[in-house]
Amino acid sequence: MTLLDAVVVGSGPNGLAAAVTLARAGLGVRVLEAQPTIGGGARTLPVPELDDDLLFDLCSAVHPMAWASPFFRAFDLRAHGVELVAPEVAYAQPLGGDRAGLAWRDLGRTADGLGADGDAWRDLIGPLAEDWRQMTALALGDKRTVRGMLEGVRGHGGYASETWGAAASLARPGLRFGTAVLEQGGPRWDRRFLTEEARALLTGVAAHAITPLPSYAGAGTALLLAALAHADGGWAVPVGGSQAITDALVRDLEAHGGVVETGRQVDDWRDLPSARAVLLDTTPRTALEILGDRVSAPRRAALGKFRYGNAAAKVDFVLSGPVPWAADDVGRASTVHVGGARAEMVIAEDAVAHGTHPDRPMVLLSDPAVADPGRARGTRRPLWTYAHVPSGSTQDVTEAVTRQIERFAPGFRDVVVGARCIPADQMERHNQNYPGGDISAGAATMWQMVARPSLAPDPYQLAEGVYLCSASTPPGPGVHGMGGWHAARRALLREFDVRHVPGLAPD
Ligand SMILES: Cc1cc2nc3c(=O)[nH]c(=O)nc-3n(C[C@H](O)[C@H](O)[C@H](O)COP(=O)(O)OP(=O)(O)OC[C@H]3O[C@@H](n4cnc5c(N)ncnc54)[C@H](O)[C@@H]3O)c2cc1C
C-alpha cells in the first residue's frame, strides 16, 4: 500500500484551502468528498426541477471574506481567474413603503443617506473600515496565538514573520473593535442611533449569527461585515457563482499534484487510505465518530460538549424579473436583509432561540444578477433566500419567505415563476457539516466563537497526525479558508517539519 502524505476529508473551502497549502509544500494530497459534487458550502449547481438553464448557489452566495481573508489574499482569487464583482449597495434593509437603510460601498454616501445618524454611522464603522486588514486579522485569526493573528496583517511570510511591531499594530484596532462589540452587543445598543434606518441596517447584519439579539457574537459579525462593505472589495459575488471559488482552488490543487475523489463518504478510520497526516473538514461529532479512541478521553469529553446552533431553511426562487422593491435603491443591492425594523428582528430571532417559528422570520436574500447580470437568462433570474428557523425544523418556509418579501416588495408574487425549499432538517443531506440545518457548523455564541471547538490550546490538532480544519474550528463560519490554512500550517510544521509556509500566489 502506498503511504500518502496527506488525506483531507471534505472539499469545502476549508478542506480545499488545507489541501492547496499542503500540495504547494510538495506533498501528495488526496481529498475525499462524500457528495457527488465538489465544494461543500461553495457550490453552484443547476436545479432541473426549477429551471433548465439557471444556476443556483446551494449554500454561500455573498463573499466579503473571500477577498479579505488572509488566506485568499495570499492565494489571490483574481489572479486565479475568479472575477469578484461588488454591487453599488452592499446590503439593504427595507422598512416598508419608501423607507430603507442602505449600505453603499461608499461610506460617505451611506452616512449621507442615514441623515441624523450619518455621523454616528461614520464614527462607528469608518475607523473599522479603514483598519480592515487588522480587523480581519483579528476576526479570522486562530484565536490562540499571536502569530496566528499576525499572518493576517503581514501577509503570508511564514512563522518567521512574527514581530512585536506587527502585534502592536493590532492593539488600537483591536481595542476599537472590542469596544464597539461591547456597545453593539449589549443593552446599550440602542443609544448610538436615533433612526430606525441605522438601527435596522446594523441589526440585519448582526442577524447573520443566528442568535438572540443583541449579542456579542452578533455584534462582532455585524461590525466585521459592515466594515468590509466599505473596504476594498465590498460584499462581492464571484462571477458565475460561489463555485468559481471552489473551481479555482481545485485547479490549483490539481496543478500541484493533488486529487479530489467524490462519492467517498468517510465514517470510520478504516475508510481512510494510510497517510502521514489526516485533516478533517467535518464537524467535531463526525470527527469523533471517525477517530474513536484515537482522541484522548479528556479531548473527547470537551468536543462532546460542542453545541450546534439554530438553523436556516433555504428557498430558491426563479423570477421573471427583478424583485419589485418599494423603496428606491434597494434593488441596487445584491444582499437584502428582509426582517423589517430592529424590534421585529429581535422578536423573530428570539422566537427561533425558543424553538418556535416566527410569523415574520428573518430572511436573508441575495439577487446575484444585480452584480453579475450573466446569472440571468433573458428575463429569468435566480433568487437565493433563507429564513432562520429552529434546529431540525421540518417546515417548508416558502410561503413565510414569500410573505416577508411581499411586505417590502408588493407584487413579488407576480414575478415568482418557481420555488423550492430545502427545510432545515434536509440541509444535512446536501452537507453533513450542517446538523439540523446549522449553517455555522456550531452555534455562534461568543464562547464558541473563541473556544471553538473546545478550549484546547491547539484547536486544530485532535490526535497525533490528525487535525480538524472545518468551520467548527477558529475562526468559524464563512468562506475564508482560514480554518484549513491554520490547520494545514500546523500539520506542515509538526508532521513534515516544513517551517516555511508555501506561497499561494499563481506560479
Ligand atoms: C445556506 C447557506 C448560506 C451561506 N451563506 C454564506 C455566505 O453568503 N457567505 C459566506 O461566507 N458563508 C456562507 N455560508 C457559510 C459557508 O458556506 C460555510 O461556513 C463554509 O462553506 C464552511 O466551509 P468548510 O470547508 O468548513 O465546510 P463545508 O463548506 O461545509 O464543507 C464540508 C465538506 O465536507 C464534506 N464532508 C463532511 N463530512 C464528511 C465525511 N464524513 N466524509 C466525506 N466528506 C465529508 C461535506 O460533504 C462538505 O462537502 C452559508 C452556508 C449555508 C449552508
PDBQT file of the ligand as one rigid body, heavy atoms in Angstrom, charges set to zero:
ROOT
HETATM    1  C1  LIG A 601     -27.484  28.245   3.168  1.00  0.00    +0.000 C 
HETATM    2  C2  LIG A 601     -26.106  28.741   3.492  1.00  0.00    +0.000 A 
HETATM    3  C3  LIG A 601     -25.762  30.053   3.179  1.00  0.00    +0.000 A 
HETATM    4  C4  LIG A 601     -24.480  30.533   3.459  1.00  0.00    +0.000 A 
HETATM    5  N1  LIG A 601     -24.148  31.790   3.036  1.00  0.00    +0.000 NA
HETATM    6  C5  LIG A 601     -22.863  32.216   3.161  1.00  0.00    +0.000 A 
HETATM    7  C6  LIG A 601     -22.445  33.397   2.507  1.00  0.00    +0.000 A 
HETATM    8  O1  LIG A 601     -23.212  34.028   1.776  1.00  0.00    +0.000 OA
HETATM    9  N2  LIG A 601     -21.157  33.789   2.665  1.00  0.00    +0.000 N 
HETATM   10  C7  LIG A 601     -20.251  33.058   3.410  1.00  0.00    +0.000 A 
HETATM   11  O2  LIG A 601     -19.084  33.456   3.531  1.00  0.00    +0.000 OA
HETATM   12  N3  LIG A 601     -20.637  31.896   4.011  1.00  0.00    +0.000 NA
HETATM   13  C8  LIG A 601     -21.903  31.458   3.886  1.00  0.00    +0.000 A 
HETATM   14  N4  LIG A 601     -22.287  30.255   4.419  1.00  0.00    +0.000 N 
HETATM   15  C9  LIG A 601     -21.337  29.515   5.281  1.00  0.00    +0.000 C 
HETATM   16  C10 LIG A 601     -20.250  28.816   4.472  1.00  0.00    +0.000 C 
HETATM   17  O3  LIG A 601     -20.785  28.164   3.356  1.00  0.00    +0.000 OA
HETATM   18  C11 LIG A 601     -19.546  27.807   5.374  1.00  0.00    +0.000 C 
HETATM   19  O4  LIG A 601     -19.174  28.412   6.588  1.00  0.00    +0.000 OA
HETATM   20  C12 LIG A 601     -18.301  27.262   4.691  1.00  0.00    +0.000 C 
HETATM   21  O5  LIG A 601     -18.634  26.599   3.496  1.00  0.00    +0.000 OA
HETATM   22  C13 LIG A 601     -17.585  26.319   5.631  1.00  0.00    +0.000 C 
HETATM   23  O6  LIG A 601     -16.537  25.701   4.939  1.00  0.00    +0.000 OA
HETATM   24  P1  LIG A 601     -15.955  24.295   5.402  1.00  0.00    +0.000 P 
HETATM   25  O7  LIG A 601     -14.907  23.944   4.432  1.00  0.00    +0.000 OA
HETATM   26  O8  LIG A 601     -15.635  24.363   6.834  1.00  0.00    +0.000 OA
HETATM   27  O9  LIG A 601     -17.163  23.258   5.316  1.00  0.00    +0.000 OA
HETATM   28  P2  LIG A 601     -18.218  22.992   4.205  1.00  0.00    +0.000 P 
HETATM   29  O10 LIG A 601     -18.173  24.008   3.145  1.00  0.00    +0.000 OA
HETATM   30  O11 LIG A 601     -19.482  22.786   4.899  1.00  0.00    +0.000 OA
HETATM   31  O12 LIG A 601     -17.719  21.627   3.535  1.00  0.00    +0.000 OA
HETATM   32  C14 LIG A 601     -17.591  20.435   4.239  1.00  0.00    +0.000 C 
HETATM   33  C15 LIG A 601     -17.459  19.320   3.216  1.00  0.00    +0.000 C 
HETATM   34  O13 LIG A 601     -17.058  18.130   3.859  1.00  0.00    +0.000 OA
HETATM   35  C16 LIG A 601     -17.818  17.057   3.367  1.00  0.00    +0.000 C 
HETATM   36  N5  LIG A 601     -17.872  16.043   4.423  1.00  0.00    +0.000 N 
HETATM   37  C17 LIG A 601     -18.282  16.224   5.708  1.00  0.00    +0.000 A 
HETATM   38  N6  LIG A 601     -18.201  15.070   6.398  1.00  0.00    +0.000 NA
HETATM   39  C18 LIG A 601     -17.698  14.152   5.534  1.00  0.00    +0.000 A 
HETATM   40  C19 LIG A 601     -17.395  12.767   5.658  1.00  0.00    +0.000 A 
HETATM   41  N7  LIG A 601     -17.592  12.093   6.799  1.00  0.00    +0.000 N 
HETATM   42  N8  LIG A 601     -16.892  12.111   4.571  1.00  0.00    +0.000 NA
HETATM   43  C20 LIG A 601     -16.663  12.769   3.417  1.00  0.00    +0.000 A 
HETATM   44  N9  LIG A 601     -16.959  14.090   3.240  1.00  0.00    +0.000 NA
HETATM   45  C21 LIG A 601     -17.478  14.770   4.286  1.00  0.00    +0.000 A 
HETATM   46  C22 LIG A 601     -19.170  17.661   3.072  1.00  0.00    +0.000 C 
HETATM   47  O14 LIG A 601     -19.889  16.897   2.138  1.00  0.00    +0.000 OA
HETATM   48  C23 LIG A 601     -18.765  19.032   2.514  1.00  0.00    +0.000 C 
HETATM   49  O15 LIG A 601     -18.537  18.976   1.133  1.00  0.00    +0.000 OA
HETATM   50  C24 LIG A 601     -23.540  29.716   4.128  1.00  0.00    +0.000 A 
HETATM   51  C25 LIG A 601     -23.877  28.401   4.439  1.00  0.00    +0.000 A 
HETATM   52  C26 LIG A 601     -25.140  27.903   4.106  1.00  0.00    +0.000 A 
HETATM   53  C27 LIG A 601     -25.460  26.466   4.374  1.00  0.00    +0.000 C 
ENDROOT
TORSDOF 0
